[in-house]
Structures are given as C-alpha cells and as structure tokens.
Amino acid sequence: MRNRRFQLTVLIVAVLLDFYIFQAIKALSQSLSPRWRLTIYSLYWGISVLAILTILLLPSLQYKYPRTFSYLFTIIIGLYLGKLIAAVFLAIDDLRRAVQWAIQKAGSRRSAGETTGEGISRSAFLSWLGLGLGGSLFSSLIYGFSNKYNYQVRRIQLSFANLPAAFKGLKIVQLSDIHSGSFNNIDAVQKGVDKVLAEKPDLILFTGDLVNNIATEMKDYQSVFRRLEAPMGVYSTLGNHDYGDYFWWETPEHKKANLDHLKQIQADMGWRLLMNEHVALERGGEQIALIGIENWSAKSQFPKYGKLREAYEGTDKYSFKILMSHDPSHWDAEIRPSYSDIDLTLAGHTHGMQWGIDLPWLKWSPVKFVYKQWAGLYEEGKQKLYVNRGFGFIGYPGRFGILPEITVIELA
C-alpha cells in the first residue's frame, strides 16, 4: 500500500510538471506556424505520456531486468529533474509577474512584459533559460551513457620525507569500485585492464566494491581481472557493497556464504584480501607496511566493519605506512586524529557521483555536499589521502565529467 501511494504521488507530481512546462512551451511557440506548433506539442506530449507509462512499468523491471531498469530510471530521473529545474525559473517569472501586477494595481505604469534591453521580454528570457538548463542536465545524463567505459589514467607523484630509499620510484596502480554487476561489455572492461597492465606497476591496490551485491556477478569477469598482476602483488579490501547488505537473503547463512564466495574469488584471482590486517612490503632490503581494513564509514548509513586498531597493531617498526580504506570519510573521523603516522591513505566509494565537472582548475560534483574528500588528492600536514573516482559504475549507467579512473601513483 505504501509503495502504491508513493507511486501515485510520483505520477501526480510528474503530470503537474508536464502541464506546467507545457504552458511555457505554448507561450514561446506562439510566433511559429500552426504546423510547427502542432509538431512541437505532439513531440512534447508523446514523450511525456511515454515517460508516465515508463514510471508505471519501472517497479516490475527493477529485479527482473536490472540493467534495463537502470537506463530507464536514469532517463526518467533526468527528464523530470530537467523539468523541475525549468519549473523553478518559470515559477520565478510567475512570481515576478505577480509582483508587477500588484504594482500596476497600485498605480505603477511599468509593463509586465518589460524587456531586458535587447528586445526579449524578461518572461521569455527566464523561460528559455529554465528550459535550456533543464534540457542541458537531461542531455548530459544521456550523453554520459557513452562514457562509462572511457577509462582515464591519472598519474600523480607523491613525495614523502620518511619513505625508505629503496621505495623511491615505486609505481602503484590503485583501482576501486569495480561493481562488476553493472557491466554489460566485457570487451570494454578488457581494454581497461589492458591499460592497467600497460603501466607495468610494481604493486596493484584495489580499495573495495568488487560487486554490487552478490559474488556471482563476477562469473563472467573473473577471468578478466585475474590478468591483473604485479611483481609485488595485488592487494584488496572490501567496500560497503561487497557484504551483500543491500540484497535480500533467505537466511544469515546464505549471506555469509556469499561473502565467503567473494573472498574465494579474490583468492582465485591471485589477490591478497586484507581483512583488518597488515603485511610488510619489501624492496631492496627495506620494508614498509601496507594496512588493509574492512569498510568503515563516518556516515551512519554505511557499515563500520573495519578495525583499524587491530590492523595497525605491530606496524610501529615500519617508518612508512600505506592504508587501504574504502570510504574517505574515515580519514577525518579516525585516521588523522588517532593515527598520524599513516602516511598515505587510499580510498574510493564516492565515484565522484559519476557526474560533475573535473577540470584542472575546477572540480565540482553534488557529492561534495556529502563528502569533504570525494575525488583526487588531499593533504593535511604530512598525511595524504587519494580518493579514486572508481573503475565501474552503479545506479546511473554512465559518467559525465567524472570519468572512470585508473590511478598511477609514483612514490618519491
């Protein structure tokens, strides 16, 4: 009953938005010929009716056809978010005209159709602006479908005064958030792995979320990621999605068996999964500590399985420490305040929300309102955090601006 009420509410809001936006389209198309107006109106309502029908069908597609669902859901969300943005500008114009009407009633001679000074009325300007911004958002989401396998190699050199001399020039590849259950193009994923291997890294570190929910998502991709290898090994940790917490299980035993299966898959691929523990990495007769913990988040909606105290114990003898921790909120919440000698933390999780602006001089995504550290390098004192933008995708089957990442870190 609750789901039906929610669906009915969504439908009512969608229909109201459709009619509200249509008023602006009618007003802006008055100067066109009747034939063009009919074409525009038919296209608008054809798309709107199709969208309403899709909203009705979505619940039945979610579990039977999850990939189809994700595409259709994105299109619907993009369409109505775009309309909502347009509606905000139209509402501003309606409010402005209401105020002007009140002023006129009070004796003002200013016209409600006042122009901007370039021959276009303020109403038309705001309407076009709203429709343009809404359309741009929708277009960006659709365009992003083509970018989900557009892997970007990001290279960064990090200097540490306490890094043992033998580790100078060490090349690390960090991967994160593979989310194999979202993939539908094995050849494209192969090309991403080829890019990793072409870097000839000394060490490969994976910082969690191998799957969306269940271990069997790796069935078709286990052979692909088994190809990842490096002289000093491939190490991994678990992310919040790896535990099966977002899936319905018949019994707790089934859930545990799924996690055990996921662990075995990583072992079969030759990955060393670190479960709240550390290992010593040796090179040229010197050692550093690599620490890996289970998922730990400062956000209440995500689990705190990680036990950094256990993993850290015994690392005092190492002058340099690298920590793999999936969720970047861990850095400010526990790592920096209590473990000031962890030199480099590697995280993922945010995906940069898979949508935003990612330029050398401007970096922005809505996810910044949730995570202080959400993509790239962050530094506080002698400590550094790098947040990988993710290799895969989930929810939104695309990327716009924030592209999938292969991070190449050279220690200096």
C-alpha positions in Angstrom: 0.0 0.0 0.0 2.8 2.4 0.9 4.6 1.7 -2.4 1.3 2.4 -4.3 0.8 5.7 -2.5 4.4 6.7 -3.3 4.0 5.7 -7.0 0.7 7.7 -7.2 2.4 10.7 -5.6 5.2 10.5 -8.2 2.7 10.3 -11.0 0.7 13.3 -9.8 3.9 15.4 -9.5 5.1 14.2 -12.9 1.8 15.1 -14.6 1.7 18.5 -12.9 5.2 19.3 -14.0 4.2 18.2 -17.6 1.3 20.6 -17.7 3.3 23.5 -16.1 6.2 23.2 -18.5 3.8 22.9 -21.4 2.4 26.4 -20.6 5.9 27.9 -21.2 6.3 25.9 -24.4 2.9 27.2 -25.7 3.9 30.8 -24.8 7.3 30.5 -26.5 5.9 28.9 -29.7 3.2 31.4 -30.4 5.2 33.1 -33.2 5.6 29.8 -35.1 3.3 28.5 -37.8 0.4 26.2 -36.8 2.2 23.2 -38.4 5.3 23.7 -36.3 3.3 24.3 -33.1 1.4 21.0 -33.7 4.7 19.2 -34.3 6.2 20.6 -31.1 3.1 19.9 -29.0 2.8 16.3 -30.3 6.5 15.6 -29.6 6.2 17.0 -26.1 3.1 15.1 -25.1 4.3 11.9 -26.9 7.5 11.9 -24.7 5.5 12.9 -21.6 3.0 10.1 -22.0 5.8 7.6 -22.7 7.5 8.8 -19.5 4.4 8.3 -17.5 3.9 4.8 -18.8 7.6 4.0 -18.0 7.1 5.2 -14.4 4.2 2.7 -14.1 6.4 -0.1 -15.5 9.6 0.5 -13.6 8.7 -1.4 -10.4 8.2 -4.6 -12.4 11.6 -4.2 -14.2 13.8 -3.4 -11.2 14.6 -7.1 -10.2 13.8 -8.9 -13.5 15.8 -6.7 -15.8 18.1 -4.6 -13.5 20.3 -3.2 -16.4 17.2 -2.1 -18.4 15.8 -0.6 -15.2 18.9 1.5 -14.6 18.8 3.0 -18.1 15.1 3.8 -18.0 15.3 5.1 -14.4 18.1 7.4 -15.4 16.2 8.7 -18.4 13.1 9.4 -16.2 15.0 11.0 -13.4 17.0 13.1 -15.9 13.8 14.1 -17.7 11.9 15.2 -14.6 14.9 16.8 -12.9 15.3 18.8 -16.1 11.7 19.8 -16.0 11.9 20.6 -12.3 14.9 23.0 -12.9 12.9 24.6 -15.7 9.9 24.9 -13.4 11.9 26.8 -10.8 12.8 29.5 -13.4 9.2 29.6 -14.6 8.0 30.0 -11.0 10.4 32.9 -10.5 8.9 34.5 -13.6 5.4 33.9 -12.4 6.2 35.4 -9.1 7.9 38.4 -10.8 4.8 39.0 -12.9 2.5 38.6 -9.9 4.5 41.3 -8.1 4.4 43.6 -11.2 0.7 43.0 -11.5 0.3 44.1 -7.8 2.4 47.2 -8.5 0.3 48.0 -11.6 -2.8 47.7 -9.5 -1.2 50.2 -7.1 -0.7 52.7 -9.9 2.6 51.8 -11.5 3.0 52.2 -15.3 5.7 49.5 -15.7 4.7 46.8 -18.1 4.7 43.1 -17.1 6.3 42.5 -20.5 9.4 44.7 -19.7 12.4 43.7 -21.9 15.9 43.0 -20.9 17.1 45.8 -23.2 17.8 43.6 -26.1 14.3 43.1 -27.4 13.5 39.9 -25.5 11.0 40.0 -22.6 12.1 39.0 -19.2 9.4 36.3 -19.2 10.8 34.8 -22.4 14.4 35.1 -21.1 13.6 33.3 -17.9 11.6 30.6 -19.7 14.3 30.0 -22.3 16.9 29.9 -19.5 15.0 27.4 -17.4 14.2 25.2 -20.4 17.9 25.4 -21.5 19.3 24.5 -18.2 16.8 21.6 -17.7 17.5 20.3 -21.2 21.2 20.5 -20.6 21.0 18.4 -17.5 18.9 15.8 -19.3 21.3 15.8 -22.3 24.3 15.4 -20.0 22.9 12.3 -18.4 22.0 10.7 -21.8 25.5 11.6 -23.2 27.1 10.0 -20.1 25.9 6.6 -21.2 28.7 6.6 -23.8 31.4 7.3 -21.2 31.0 4.6 -18.6 34.0 2.6 -20.1 36.1 5.6 -21.0 38.9 4.8 -18.6 41.2 7.6 -17.7 44.8 7.0 -16.5 45.6 9.6 -13.9 49.3 9.9 -12.9 50.5 11.5 -9.7 53.8 11.7 -7.9 53.8 11.8 -4.1 56.8 12.8 -2.1 57.4 11.7 1.5 60.5 12.6 3.6 60.3 9.3 5.5 60.0 7.0 2.6 62.8 4.4 2.6 65.2 5.0 -0.2 64.5 1.6 -1.8 60.9 2.6 -2.4 61.7 5.8 -4.3 60.1 5.4 -7.7 57.7 2.7 -6.6 54.8 2.6 -9.1 51.4 1.8 -7.6 48.2 1.4 -9.6 45.1 2.0 -7.5 41.7 0.7 -8.6 38.4 1.0 -6.8 34.7 0.3 -7.1 34.7 -2.2 -10.0 31.0 -3.0 -9.4 31.0 -5.9 -11.8 27.3 -6.4 -11.6 26.8 -3.3 -13.6 29.0 -4.3 -16.6 27.5 -5.3 -19.9 30.5 -5.0 -22.2 33.3 -7.5 -21.4 35.5 -6.2 -24.3 35.4 -2.7 -22.9 36.4 -3.9 -19.5 39.2 -5.9 -21.0 40.6 -2.7 -22.5 40.5 -1.1 -19.1 42.6 -4.0 -17.7 44.9 -3.7 -20.7 45.5 0.0 -19.7 46.5 -1.1 -16.2 48.9 -3.7 -17.4 50.5 -1.3 -19.9 51.6 0.8 -16.9 53.8 -2.1 -15.7 53.1 -1.3 -12.0 55.2 -2.7 -9.1 52.1 -3.0 -7.0 48.3 -3.0 -7.6 45.9 -2.0 -4.8 42.1 -2.4 -5.0 40.1 -0.4 -2.5 36.8 -2.2 -2.4 33.3 -2.7 -4.0 34.2 -5.6 -6.4 30.4 -6.3 -6.9 27.1 -4.6 -6.4 25.5 -7.2 -4.2 26.3 -10.8 -4.9 29.5 -12.7 -5.6 28.1 -14.4 -8.8 28.3 -11.0 -10.5 31.9 -11.9 -11.1 31.2 -15.0 -13.1 31.9 -13.5 -16.5 34.6 -11.1 -15.3 36.8 -13.3 -13.0 39.0 -14.3 -15.9 39.3 -10.6 -16.9 40.6 -9.4 -13.6 42.7 -12.5 -13.0 45.0 -11.0 -15.6 46.0 -8.2 -13.1 49.4 -8.9 -11.7 52.4 -7.0 -10.4 55.9 -8.0 -9.1 55.0 -7.0 -5.5 51.4 -8.4 -5.7 47.8 -7.4 -6.0 46.1 -6.5 -2.7 42.5 -5.7 -2.0 40.0 -4.6 0.7 36.2 -4.8 1.0 33.8 -2.0 0.3 30.2 -1.5 1.6 28.6 -3.3 -1.4 30.8 -6.4 -1.0 28.9 -7.6 2.1 25.6 -8.2 0.4 23.9 -5.7 2.8 21.7 -4.3 0.1 20.3 -7.7 -1.0 17.5 -9.8 0.5 18.9 -13.2 1.8 16.8 -16.2 2.8 19.0 -16.7 5.9 22.1 -15.2 7.5 23.9 -18.3 6.4 23.2 -17.5 2.8 24.6 -14.0 3.2 27.7 -15.4 4.9 28.2 -17.9 2.2 28.0 -15.1 -0.4 30.8 -13.2 1.4 32.9 -16.3 1.7 32.4 -16.9 -2.1 33.5 -13.4 -2.8 36.7 -13.9 -0.7 37.4 -17.1 -2.5 37.0 -15.4 -5.9 39.6 -12.8 -4.9 42.0 -15.6 -3.8 41.4 -17.5 -7.1 42.3 -14.3 -9.0 45.6 -14.1 -7.0 44.5 -11.1 -5.0 45.5 -10.9 -1.4 42.5 -9.6 0.5 43.4 -7.7 3.7 40.8 -8.1 6.4 41.8 -5.8 9.2 45.4 -6.7 9.0 48.7 -5.6 7.6 51.6 -7.0 5.6 55.2 -6.0 5.1 56.2 -4.9 1.6 59.9 -5.5 0.9 62.1 -3.9 -1.7 65.8 -3.6 -1.8 66.3 -4.9 1.7 63.9 -2.3 3.2 60.3 -2.6 4.3 57.1 -0.5 4.6 53.7 -1.5 6.0 50.6 -2.0 3.9 47.4 -1.9 6.0 44.0 -3.0 4.8 40.7 -2.8 6.7 37.2 -3.7 6.0 34.7 -1.0 5.3 34.5 1.8 7.9 32.4 4.9 7.3 31.7 8.0 9.4 28.3 8.2 7.7 25.6 6.4 9.6 24.0 4.7 6.6 27.2 2.8 5.9 28.7 -0.1 7.9 31.7 0.1 10.3 33.2 -3.4 9.9 36.7 -2.1 9.8 39.0 -2.5 12.8 42.0 -0.2 12.3 43.4 -0.8 15.8 43.7 -4.5 15.0 45.2 -3.9 11.6 47.6 -1.2 12.8 49.0 -3.3 15.7 52.6 -4.2 15.1 53.3 -1.6 12.5 55.4 0.7 14.8 58.6 -0.8 13.4 57.9 0.5 9.9 58.8 4.0 9.0 56.3 4.3 6.3 52.7 3.1 6.2 50.0 2.9 3.4 46.4 2.3 4.4 43.6 1.0 2.2 40.2 2.1 3.5 37.2 2.1 1.1 35.3 5.2 2.5 37.2 8.5 2.5 35.1 9.8 5.5 37.3 7.5 7.6 40.3 9.9 7.1 39.0 12.8 9.1 36.9 10.7 11.5 39.6 8.3 12.8 42.8 8.1 10.7 44.1 11.7 11.1 43.1 12.2 14.7 44.4 8.9 16.0 46.9 7.5 13.5 49.1 10.5 12.5 51.9 8.2 11.3 49.8 6.7 8.5 51.4 8.4 5.6 49.2 7.6 2.6 45.5 6.5 2.7 43.9 5.2 -0.5 40.1 5.3 -0.8 37.2 5.2 -3.3 33.5 4.8 -2.7 32.2 8.2 -3.9 32.6 7.7 -7.7 32.6 11.5 -7.8 28.8 10.7 -8.1 29.7 9.9 -11.8 28.5 13.4 -12.8 30.1 16.7 -12.4 33.0 19.0 -13.6 36.5 17.6 -13.3 39.0 20.1 -14.8 42.5 21.0 -13.6 41.2 24.4 -12.4 37.6 23.5 -11.4 36.4 20.3 -9.7 32.7 20.1 -8.7 30.1 17.4 -8.1 26.9 17.3 -6.0 28.7 14.6 -3.9 30.9 17.4 -2.4 27.9 18.3 -0.2 28.1 14.8 1.4 31.9 14.1 1.3 34.6 16.7 2.1 37.1 14.5 0.3 35.5 13.0 -2.8 38.0 12.8 -5.7 41.7 13.2 -6.1 44.5 14.2 -3.7 44.0 15.8 -0.2 46.8 16.7 2.2 46.9 17.6 5.9 50.3 18.1 7.3 52.5 15.1 6.4 49.5 12.9 5.7 47.9 12.3 2.3 44.7 10.9 1.1 43.9 9.9 -2.5 40.3 9.2 -3.5 39.9 7.2 -6.7 36.9 8.1 -8.9 36.0 4.4 -9.5 36.6 1.9 -12.3 33.0 0.9 -12.6 29.5 2.4 -12.1 26.3 1.7 -10.2 22.8 3.2 -10.3 23.4 5.6 -13.1 24.8 3.6 -16.1 27.1 6.3 -17.3 29.5 9.1 -16.5 29.5 12.7 -17.3 32.6 14.8 -16.4 33.7 12.4 -13.7 35.2 9.6 -15.8 36.3 6.1 -14.7 39.8 6.1 -13.2 43.0 4.1 -13.2 45.3 5.9 -10.7 49.1 5.6 -11.2 51.0 6.7 -8.1 54.7 7.1 -8.1 56.3 7.4 -4.6 59.2 9.8 -4.3 
